[in-house]
């Protein structure tokens, strides 16, 4: 284990090298034929030498998106004086993971939070320590205190890859800070903490109006592709865990907003400790202008094996993936297509999905 002063010293050097690396890499990649974006969630920071880290490094992604549950806090300790110590201990554990530091040197890192790094199980806007959680999150992920992300209420942001008409926009949403409480069925117990059921509360919100307004403006910006990142699943409706379908009006608003954006939109999500691709077409929702596809990758190094036989009416394959995995999105703007591969710890491609960027009318 490093001492705290050693960690700070190495981190300072690493940030400088990472900045220089990104300057050179992105100057070169702005004219490249393809862009690769790894996406993953659910990291057990007590497994620093899990073999899937080597597979991720071997994929050499231009960008890596951490989609939440990036550390697993002991949520029973997020109270009083213990809260700060618990945040710091878990982030230090991830920071001391050698492969994570190697990734930081080779790939641009983007991150959002989910409940286990937010600090409250199935956490929502009522969480007492959400400002402390945001502070520790931004410190760890090297978000400058003067940045718009740090200054605004909540924890959301957007980032660009490339330049001009070839830009890809990544939208990092916050489904925790503003969210209303879930409605649960007390008589159903398929989910350990109670089945989440669709809410009929007209005022229930997932993002809060300030984030909604910000999102709509971002999706109006010219782009070759919009990538919306959500800690929890958007399209699936059949399971009883956290999902956008818990707030049907919010889900419908998001689907319509993504569908009418300035360019094609896709969704990346995590949380579920399984991986799958979900696809909606116009016959599923009349508000869709083009098909909407969601790629869920989970978990990276945390527990797996969940979801056998689980129904997802929108899944494009017969079965989900229930081993450790990460997603790799490769966008080829010259050929107007993209491909997603789910990759396992031995670098085996577990499933893949490929389609064009502009959607043909007959595909709907």
Rosetta blueprint (number, residue, H / E / L):
1 X L
2 X L
3 X L
4 X H
5 X H
6 X H
7 X H
8 X H
9 X H
10 X H
11 X H
12 X H
13 X H
14 X H
15 X H
16 X H
17 X H
18 X H
19 X H
20 X H
21 X H
22 X H
23 X H
24 X H
25 X H
26 X H
27 X H
28 X H
29 X H
30 X L
31 X L
32 X L
33 X L
34 X E
35 X E
36 X E
37 X E
38 X E
39 X E
40 X E
41 X L
42 X L
43 X L
44 X L
45 X L
46 X L
47 X L
48 X L
49 X L
50 X L
51 X L
52 X H
53 X H
54 X H
55 X H
56 X H
57 X H
58 X H
59 X H
60 X L
61 X L
62 X L
63 X E
64 X E
65 X E
66 X E
67 X L
68 X L
69 X L
70 X L
71 X L
72 X L
73 X L
74 X L
75 X H
76 X H
77 X H
78 X L
79 X L
80 X L
81 X L
82 X H
83 X H
84 X H
85 X H
86 X H
87 X H
88 X H
89 X H
90 X H
91 X H
92 X H
93 X H
94 X H
95 X H
96 X L
97 X L
98 X H
99 X H
100 X H
101 X H
102 X H
103 X H
104 X H
105 X H
106 X H
107 X L
108 X E
109 X E
110 X E
111 X E
112 X L
113 X L
114 X L
115 X H
116 X H
117 X H
118 X H
119 X L
120 X L
121 X L
122 X L
123 X L
124 X L
125 X L
126 X L
127 X L
128 X L
129 X L
130 X H
131 X H
132 X H
133 X H
134 X H
135 X H
136 X H
137 X H
138 X H
139 X H
140 X H
141 X L
142 X L
143 X L
144 X L
145 X L
146 X L
147 X L
148 X H
149 X H
150 X H
151 X H
152 X L
153 X L
154 X L
155 X L
156 X L
157 X E
158 X E
159 X E
160 X E
161 X E
162 X L
163 X L
164 X H
165 X H
166 X H
167 X L
168 X E
169 X E
170 X E
171 X E
172 X E
173 X L
174 X L
175 X L
176 X L
177 X L
178 X L
179 X L
180 X L
181 X L
182 X L
183 X E
184 X E
185 X E
186 X L
187 X L
188 X L
189 X L
190 X L
191 X L
192 X L
193 X L
194 X L
195 X E
196 X E
197 X E
198 X L
199 X L
200 X L
201 X L
202 X L
203 X L
204 X L
205 X L
206 X L
207 X L
208 X L
209 X H
210 X H
211 X H
212 X H
213 X H
214 X H
215 X H
216 X H
217 X H
218 X H
219 X H
220 X H
221 X L
222 X L
223 X L
224 X L
225 X E
226 X E
227 X E
228 X E
229 X E
230 X E
231 X L
232 X L
233 X E
234 X L
235 X L
236 X L
237 X L
238 X L
239 X L
240 X L
241 X L
242 X L
243 X E
244 X H
245 X H
246 X H
247 X L
248 X H
249 X H
250 X H
251 X H
252 X H
253 X H
254 X H
255 X H
256 X H
257 X H
258 X H
259 X H
260 X L
261 X L
262 X L
263 X L
264 X L
265 X E
266 X E
267 X E
268 X E
269 X E
270 X L
271 X L
272 X L
273 X L
274 X L
275 X E
276 X E
277 X E
278 X E
279 X E
280 X E
281 X L
282 X L
283 X L
284 X L
285 X L
286 X L
287 X L
288 X L
289 X L
290 X L
291 X L
292 X E
293 X E
294 X E
295 X E
296 X E
297 X L
298 X L
299 X L
300 X L
301 X L
302 X L
303 X L
304 X L
305 X L
306 X L
307 X L
308 X L
309 X L
310 X L
311 X L
312 X L
313 X L
314 X L
315 X E
316 X L
317 X L
318 X L
319 X L
320 X L
321 X E
322 X L
323 X L
324 X L
325 X L
326 X E
327 X E
328 X E
329 X E
330 X E
331 X E
332 X E
333 X L
334 X L
335 X L
336 X L
337 X E
338 X E
339 X E
340 X E
341 X E
342 X E
343 X E
344 X L
345 X L
346 X L
347 X L
348 X L
349 X E
350 X E
351 X E
352 X E
353 X E
354 X E
355 X E
356 X E
357 X L
358 X L
359 X L
360 X L
361 X H
362 X H
363 X H
364 X L
